[in-house]
């Protein structure tokens, strides 16, 4: 009589991996994603307009368009701890240099260099979580790890303006460098690969075309939601305190606190929505679709909110933060599961690279529209329309299938 093999039990070490990957995300994006909270301080230091504030965020994200794709391929080829460790060190060195810049242009240059290092953190953490967690908990784990981005941004919104007010914006940049370096080195020293993982295949970069051919047909249903929602996310990150000041007459200090609450809600949402996607009978896309509906209704409420009491405005902002950041949890799980097994890093890097085009373009365009019209309202309206249009197209295609 034969005995059935015992089912594979996931290693408890996967939770340590999740903690390391999340911490690396928090530290890496602490200042890179927290620049919006430093917007008023940078405006005062360099005499910037709204478009130039957005350009600073774009500089910190600029090289990720190509860099995420390169980083994804490197992660499929080399050990994750090496790639993430080197990337975190580059982020730290660049932020230290940016803190000593004597001009706005020099600061932008070092932010671009920092973005090159940051390229490794995003797909690196996503790949290791995908490798360590089985499908029934992968969405939740991806959500926890991706919560590191709004959590790091919310901590930046809470801490960086205080440091800038007391010690200057340069000290805030130095603190961001320390956060990136310490969290990245912790990952590099303590992460190890899962025991059942096959040896990584050494691929030449000449085989990118083969991977692109394999991956490209799987991406289109994911690109529209990612592009429009990430535009909403970075409009919130960069401009919420300034819009609350300009259209609502809310003090910058209060606006930064509201931004912190919105980003903290988004960190929780990345875990909750991703966990929902693990168990949704309608599949992972349903929580993503509901997030799109919620973002559109939230922007509509925000546009009609001037004159409302502070608590109501703050509630709308938290709603926008919850869904405007939380969508990323189920989305990144969809990307990882759509990828070929031998090109998960490449697929995640490619999807993030497409998103990154909108991360770079949306903030300065949003700010330039405000400079041209005198209000942020038109920018919010365009984003809401784009999200609604993509959702309509996706649902129509789904019904046809």
N, C-alpha and C positions, 0 to 999 in steps of 0.2 A: 504494500500500500504506500503510495507516494505521498510526501508531505509538501504542501504548497509553500513556496518561499515566503518568508516574512515580508510584509510590506516595508518599503524604505521609509525610515523615520528621519525627517530633516534634522540636521545638527542644531543644537541650541546656540552654537557659535554664530548662526545667522543673525541673531539679534544684536550681537556685538558688531557684526558687519554693518547692519542697518544704522546703529548708533554712530559708527565711524563715518559712514557715507553722509549721514545727515549733518553731522558736525562739520565735515569738510565743506558741505554746501552752505551752512550758516556762516562759517568764517570767510569763505570765498566771496560771498555776496554781501557781507556786512556793509562795506562801503560802496561796492560797485552798484548794488541795488538801493542803497541808502542815500544816493546823491540827491534824490528829490527833496529829502528833508534838509539838505544843505543848500538847496536852491537860494533861499533868501540870503544866507551868509555869503555865497559866491556872487550873488547879484551886488551886494554891498562892497565886496572886496574888489571886483573887477568892473563894476558898472554895466552889468549885462542886461539885455532885454529877454523876453520870454523865449524867443527862438534860440538864443545862445545858451540859456539854461538847458533846454532840450538837447542842444548839440553836445553839451558835456556828457549827458547820459548816453547819447549815441556814440561818442568817442569811447566810452567805457564798454560798449557793446560791439563796436564796429568790426573788429577782425573776426568776431565769432561767425560771421556769414560763411567765410571759407574755413576758418579755424576749427569749427565744430566738425566739419566733414573730415578734415585732416586728423583731428583728435580721435574721432570715431574709428578711423582706419588704424591709427596707431594703437588704440586699445584692443583691436582685434589681433594685432601683431605682437605687442609687447605686454609686459606685466603691468597691471593697473596701478599698483602702488608706486612704480617708478614714474609713470606718466603723470599721475595726479600730484605726486610730491614735487616734481620739477615745475609743474604748472603753478602750484601754490607759492613756491619760492619766487617765481617770476612775478606773480601778482604783488607779493610783498615788496620786492625790490623796486618795482615800478611805482607803487604808491608812496614809498619813502622818497623817491625822486620827485614825484608830483608835488609832495608837500613842500619841496624846496624850490618850486618853480616861481620865477619872478614875473611871469606874464600868463595871460589866459591861454595863448597859443602853446606855450611850453607845458602847461598843465594838461591841455588836450592831448599833446603828443604822448605824455607818460600814461595817460588813461588808455590810449590806444594800445600801448605796449602791455599794460596790465590786462587788457582784454584778451591778449594772446595767451597769457597764462591761464586765464579764467576759462578758456575753451576746454580744458581738460576736465574741469570739475563737474560740469553738467552731464556729459555722456558717460564719464567714468563712474560716477555714483549710480547712474541708471543701469549700467551694464552689470555691475557687481551685485546689485539687488536682484536683478533678473536672474543671475546665475545661482544665487543662494536660496531663492524662495520658490516653492512650488506654485502652480497656477491658482490654487484655491485661496492663497494668501498673498499672491504677488501684487494684486492691485492695491491692497491695504499697505503693503511694504513700500511700493512705489509712491503712494500718497504720503506716507510718513517721511520718506526721504525727500520728496519734492516739497514738503512743507518747510524744509530748510530754507528755501528761497524767500517766501514771504516772512518766515520767522526771522531770518537774518535781516531782511529789509525793515521789519517792524522794530527790531532791536536797534537798527541804525537810526530809524526815525525817532526813537526814544532817547538814545544816548548821544548821537553825533551832534545835534543842535546844542545840547547842553555843553559838550566839550568845546564846540566852536565859540559859543557865547563866552565861556570862561577863559579859554586859552587860545582861541583863534582857529580858523579852518585848517591850518597846517597840522595842528595837534590832532584834529579829527582824522585827517588822512593817515597820520602816523599810527593811530589806534587801529584803523582799518587794515594797515599793513601787518601789524602784530596779530590780529585776528586771523587773517588769511594764512600767515606762515605757521602759526601754532596748530591750527586745525588740519592743515594739509600735511604737516609732518607727523602728526598723530596717526593719520590714515596710512601714510607711507611706512611707518614703523610697525604698526600692529595688524594691518590687513593681511590675510592669506587667502589663497584660492580654495574653492571647494574641492574636497578630495576626489570626487567623481568627475571633475571637469577634465576633458581631454586636453592633452598638450596643445598649446596654441600653435596654429599653423603659420609658418613664416611666409607671408604673402608679399610679393612685390607690388609696388604702387602701380605698375603697369596693368595690373588686374582690376583696377578700379572700374574700368568700363564694364567688365563682366559683372561686378557687384551691382553697379548702377542699373544695368539691364535687368538684373534679378529683382532689385528692390523697387525700382521706379513704378511698376504697375500697382504696387501695394499702397502707395502713398496718397494718391489723389483724394480719397474720401477723408483724409486726416488733415490736409493742408488748409482748406478753407476755414474750418473751425479754429485751427491753431493760429492762423494769420490774423483773423479778426479779433479773437479773444485776447491774444497777446498785445494787440494794439490798445484795447481797452485797459488791460492790466498796466501797461506802462504810462498811459495817460493818467491813471490814478496815482501811480508811484511818483511821477515827476511833478504833476500840476495840481493835485488836489489841494495842498495848503495854499497855493497862490490863487486858485479859483475861489476857495472859501474866503480868502481875504478880499478879492476884487469884486465878486458878485454878491457875496453874503455879508461883507463887512465884519468877518470873524478874524480876530487877531491871529497872527502867524503862529504864535505859541500854542494857541488852542487848535488851530488847523493841523499842526504837526501831531498833536495828541490824537486827533480824530484819525489821521493817517495811520498812526500806530495801531489804533483799535481796528481799523479796516484791514490792515495787513495781518494782524494777529488772528482775526476772524478767518482770513484767507488761509493761514497756516493750518488752522483746525479743519477748514473745509477740504483741504487737499487730502487729509486722512479720511474724513467722513465720506466724501463723495467717492473716493477710490475704494473704500470698504464696501460702499453701496454697490459699486460696479462689480465687485467680486460675486455678489449674490443677486444682482438684478435679473429677474427672469426675462427681461427684454434685452439683455446684453449690456456690454460696457458703454455703448454709444448713448443709451437712454439718459444716464446721469449727465453726460456731456450736453445733450440736447436741452435738458432742463436748465442747465447752467446758462445756456445761450438765451433761453426765454427770460430767465431771471435778470441777466445783464441788461437786456433791452428794457424790461419794465423798470429796473432800477435807475437807468439813465433817464427814462421818461419822468420818473418821480423827482430825480435830482434837478432836471431842467425846470420843473414847476415849483421847486422848493423855496426860492428866494422869498423872504417874508415869513417863513415858517419858524417856529421856535427852535432853539439850538438843539434840544434833544431829538426833535424830528429830523433835522438835517443830519445829525450824527448817526441816527438809526439808518437812514438811507445810505450813508457812506459805508456803514458796517455791512449792510446788505450787499452793496456793490463789491466790497472787499471779499466777502464770503464767496460769492460766485465768480467775481472778476479775477480772483486768484485760485479759487478751489477747483476750477475746471481742469487744471493741469494734471491733477492726480489721475483721473480716469483716462485723460488723453494720452499721457506718456505710457500708461499700461497698454493701451490699444496699440501704440507704436511698437512697443517691445514685442507684443504677441504677434503682430503682423510681420515681424522680421524673420528672414531665414535664420536658422540656428547658427550658421557659420558667419553671420554678418550682423549680429545684433548691434554691436557698437557702431558700425557703419550706418545702419538704418536710423538709429537714434540720432547720430550726428547729422545725417542728411535732413531729417525732419526738423531738428532744432535749427539747422542752418537756414532753412526756408523761413521759419519763424523769425529768425534773427534779422532778416531783411526788413521786416516790419518793425522790429524792435528799434532798428537804427533809423528808419525813415519816419515812423509815427511821431516820436516826441518833438523833433524840430518842426515838422509840418504842422502839428497841433499848435505849437507855440507861435509859428509864423502866421497861422490863421487868426490867432488871438491878436497878434500885433496889427494885422491888417484890418480886423473888424472891431477891435476893442472889447471882445468878449470871447470866453471859452465855449459858449453855448453851441456855436456852429460845429466845432470840432466834436463835441459830445453827440450831436445829432447825426453827423456823418458816421461815427463809429456804430451807433445804435442801428442805423439803416443797414450798414454792411453786415453786422451780425445777423440781423433778421433776414436779409437776403440769402446769406449762406445757409441758414437753417431751413429756409423755404426750399432751396435747391436740393439740399440733402434729404429732406423729408419726401420731396417729390420723387427723387431717384429711388428712395427706399420703397415707396409704395409701388413703383413700377416693377422693382425686383420681386 
